[in-house]
Amino acid sequence: MGDNDASTGPEVNAASREAKRAVRRTLRAARRARRDMGETSEREADGRRLLRLAEPALRAASCVATFEPLDTESNLEPLNARLLENGRVIVPITLEDLDLSWRDLATGEDLGKDAIALADVVVAPALAIGARGERLGQGGGCYDRALPRRREGTPVIAVVFPDEFGVDFPTQAHDERVDAVLTVNGLTWLREPLR
């Protein structure tokens, strides 16, 4: 289903896109405020907590696709460091067309767009996650393009702040869903967990 699908019509899709933009503006403002009011020690503690919560689910993975967080996103630096100790870690490179290529975090080698298929688990950024795993990204569609290239059955774990989980926002057919949500309050599986 595309933006001009006859069953929904261009007006409905335009309204949906504008509603998503409004939700994104609100969430980005809250993240900037959180960053500006936060302390370095709190961010570091949150990073260690995310590591403790996620590590059991990622322990068996020989390759994890993760991301290098912005300063307004959850601190994944401790998790990424531990993953590097235990196996291969790949992180996205945003291309001009807003698709994603993947870089080996240890070597810096650009592995190409299809390298996401190497991952046993994908740890993805999000601005919000709906109650059924709907993922709201930054709006460029980067992960909506990349996630379909992962191997079938590869779980996606989205990382958000606790108040960004269970957010109501409009979705479209191209929006990718996630299998689990990681916040400093816990790892919540929405589908069958990784064994």
Secondary structure as a PSIPRED ss2 file (coil, helix, strand):
# PSIPRED VFORMAT (PSIPRED V4.0)

   1 M C   1.000  0.000  0.000
   2 G C   1.000  0.000  0.000
   3 D C   1.000  0.000  0.000
   4 N C   1.000  0.000  0.000
   5 D C   1.000  0.000  0.000
   6 A C   1.000  0.000  0.000
   7 S C   1.000  0.000  0.000
   8 T C   1.000  0.000  0.000
   9 G H   0.000  1.000  0.000
  10 P H   0.000  1.000  0.000
  11 E H   0.000  1.000  0.000
  12 V H   0.000  1.000  0.000
  13 N H   0.000  1.000  0.000
  14 A H   0.000  1.000  0.000
  15 A H   0.000  1.000  0.000
  16 S H   0.000  1.000  0.000
  17 R H   0.000  1.000  0.000
  18 E H   0.000  1.000  0.000
  19 A H   0.000  1.000  0.000
  20 K H   0.000  1.000  0.000
  21 R H   0.000  1.000  0.000
  22 A H   0.000  1.000  0.000
  23 V H   0.000  1.000  0.000
  24 R H   0.000  1.000  0.000
  25 R H   0.000  1.000  0.000
  26 T H   0.000  1.000  0.000
  27 L H   0.000  1.000  0.000
  28 R H   0.000  1.000  0.000
  29 A H   0.000  1.000  0.000
  30 A H   0.000  1.000  0.000
  31 R H   0.000  1.000  0.000
  32 R H   0.000  1.000  0.000
  33 A H   0.000  1.000  0.000
  34 R H   0.000  1.000  0.000
  35 R H   0.000  1.000  0.000
  36 D H   0.000  1.000  0.000
  37 M H   0.000  1.000  0.000
  38 G C   1.000  0.000  0.000
  39 E C   1.000  0.000  0.000
  40 T H   0.000  1.000  0.000
  41 S H   0.000  1.000  0.000
  42 E H   0.000  1.000  0.000
  43 R H   0.000  1.000  0.000
  44 E H   0.000  1.000  0.000
  45 A H   0.000  1.000  0.000
  46 D H   0.000  1.000  0.000
  47 G H   0.000  1.000  0.000
  48 R H   0.000  1.000  0.000
  49 R H   0.000  1.000  0.000
  50 L H   0.000  1.000  0.000
  51 L H   0.000  1.000  0.000
  52 R H   0.000  1.000  0.000
  53 L H   0.000  1.000  0.000
  54 A H   0.000  1.000  0.000
  55 E H   0.000  1.000  0.000
  56 P H   0.000  1.000  0.000
  57 A H   0.000  1.000  0.000
  58 L H   0.000  1.000  0.000
  59 R C   1.000  0.000  0.000
  60 A C   1.000  0.000  0.000
  61 A C   1.000  0.000  0.000
  62 S C   1.000  0.000  0.000
  63 C E   0.000  0.000  1.000
  64 V E   0.000  0.000  1.000
  65 A E   0.000  0.000  1.000
  66 T C   1.000  0.000  0.000
  67 F C   1.000  0.000  0.000
  68 E C   1.000  0.000  0.000
  69 P C   1.000  0.000  0.000
  70 L C   1.000  0.000  0.000
  71 D C   1.000  0.000  0.000
  72 T C   1.000  0.000  0.000
  73 E C   1.000  0.000  0.000
  74 S C   1.000  0.000  0.000
  75 N C   1.000  0.000  0.000
  76 L C   1.000  0.000  0.000
  77 E H   0.000  1.000  0.000
  78 P H   0.000  1.000  0.000
  79 L H   0.000  1.000  0.000
  80 N H   0.000  1.000  0.000
  81 A H   0.000  1.000  0.000
  82 R H   0.000  1.000  0.000
  83 L H   0.000  1.000  0.000
  84 L H   0.000  1.000  0.000
  85 E H   0.000  1.000  0.000
  86 N H   0.000  1.000  0.000
  87 G C   1.000  0.000  0.000
  88 R E   0.000  0.000  1.000
  89 V E   0.000  0.000  1.000
  90 I E   0.000  0.000  1.000
  91 V E   0.000  0.000  1.000
  92 P E   0.000  0.000  1.000
  93 I E   0.000  0.000  1.000
  94 T E   0.000  0.000  1.000
  95 L C   1.000  0.000  0.000
  96 E C   1.000  0.000  0.000
  97 D C   1.000  0.000  0.000
  98 L C   1.000  0.000  0.000
  99 D C   1.000  0.000  0.000
 100 L E   0.000  0.000  1.000
 101 S E   0.000  0.000  1.000
 102 W E   0.000  0.000  1.000
 103 R E   0.000  0.000  1.000
 104 D E   0.000  0.000  1.000
 105 L C   1.000  0.000  0.000
 106 A C   1.000  0.000  0.000
 107 T C   1.000  0.000  0.000
 108 G C   1.000  0.000  0.000
 109 E C   1.000  0.000  0.000
 110 D E   0.000  0.000  1.000
 111 L E   0.000  0.000  1.000
 112 G E   0.000  0.000  1.000
 113 K H   0.000  1.000  0.000
 114 D H   0.000  1.000  0.000
 115 A H   0.000  1.000  0.000
 116 I H   0.000  1.000  0.000
 117 A H   0.000  1.000  0.000
 118 L H   0.000  1.000  0.000
 119 A C   1.000  0.000  0.000
 120 D C   1.000  0.000  0.000
 121 V E   0.000  0.000  1.000
 122 V E   0.000  0.000  1.000
 123 V E   0.000  0.000  1.000
 124 A E   0.000  0.000  1.000
 125 P E   0.000  0.000  1.000
 126 A C   1.000  0.000  0.000
 127 L C   1.000  0.000  0.000
 128 A E   0.000  0.000  1.000
 129 I E   0.000  0.000  1.000
 130 G C   1.000  0.000  0.000
 131 A C   1.000  0.000  0.000
 132 R C   1.000  0.000  0.000
 133 G C   1.000  0.000  0.000
 134 E E   0.000  0.000  1.000
 135 R E   0.000  0.000  1.000
 136 L E   0.000  0.000  1.000
 137 G C   1.000  0.000  0.000
 138 Q C   1.000  0.000  0.000
 139 G C   1.000  0.000  0.000
 140 G C   1.000  0.000  0.000
 141 G C   1.000  0.000  0.000
 142 C H   0.000  1.000  0.000
 143 Y H   0.000  1.000  0.000
 144 D H   0.000  1.000  0.000
 145 R H   0.000  1.000  0.000
 146 A H   0.000  1.000  0.000
 147 L H   0.000  1.000  0.000
 148 P H   0.000  1.000  0.000
 149 R H   0.000  1.000  0.000
 150 R C   1.000  0.000  0.000
 151 R C   1.000  0.000  0.000
 152 E C   1.000  0.000  0.000
 153 G C   1.000  0.000  0.000
 154 T C   1.000  0.000  0.000
 155 P C   1.000  0.000  0.000
 156 V E   0.000  0.000  1.000
 157 I E   0.000  0.000  1.000
 158 A E   0.000  0.000  1.000
 159 V E   0.000  0.000  1.000
 160 V C   1.000  0.000  0.000
 161 F C   1.000  0.000  0.000
 162 P H   0.000  1.000  0.000
 163 D H   0.000  1.000  0.000
 164 E H   0.000  1.000  0.000
 165 F E   0.000  0.000  1.000
 166 G C   1.000  0.000  0.000
 167 V C   1.000  0.000  0.000
 168 D C   1.000  0.000  0.000
 169 F C   1.000  0.000  0.000
 170 P C   1.000  0.000  0.000
 171 T C   1.000  0.000  0.000
 172 Q C   1.000  0.000  0.000
 173 A C   1.000  0.000  0.000
 174 H C   1.000  0.000  0.000
 175 D C   1.000  0.000  0.000
 176 E C   1.000  0.000  0.000
 177 R E   0.000  0.000  1.000
 178 V C   1.000  0.000  0.000
 179 D C   1.000  0.000  0.000
 180 A E   0.000  0.000  1.000
 181 V E   0.000  0.000  1.000
 182 L E   0.000  0.000  1.000
 183 T E   0.000  0.000  1.000
 184 V C   1.000  0.000  0.000
 185 N C   1.000  0.000  0.000
 186 G E   0.000  0.000  1.000
 187 L E   0.000  0.000  1.000
 188 T E   0.000  0.000  1.000
 189 W E   0.000  0.000  1.000
 190 L C   1.000  0.000  0.000
 191 R C   1.000  0.000  0.000
 192 E C   1.000  0.000  0.000
 193 P C   1.000  0.000  0.000
 194 L C   1.000  0.000  0.000
 195 R C   1.000  0.000  0.000
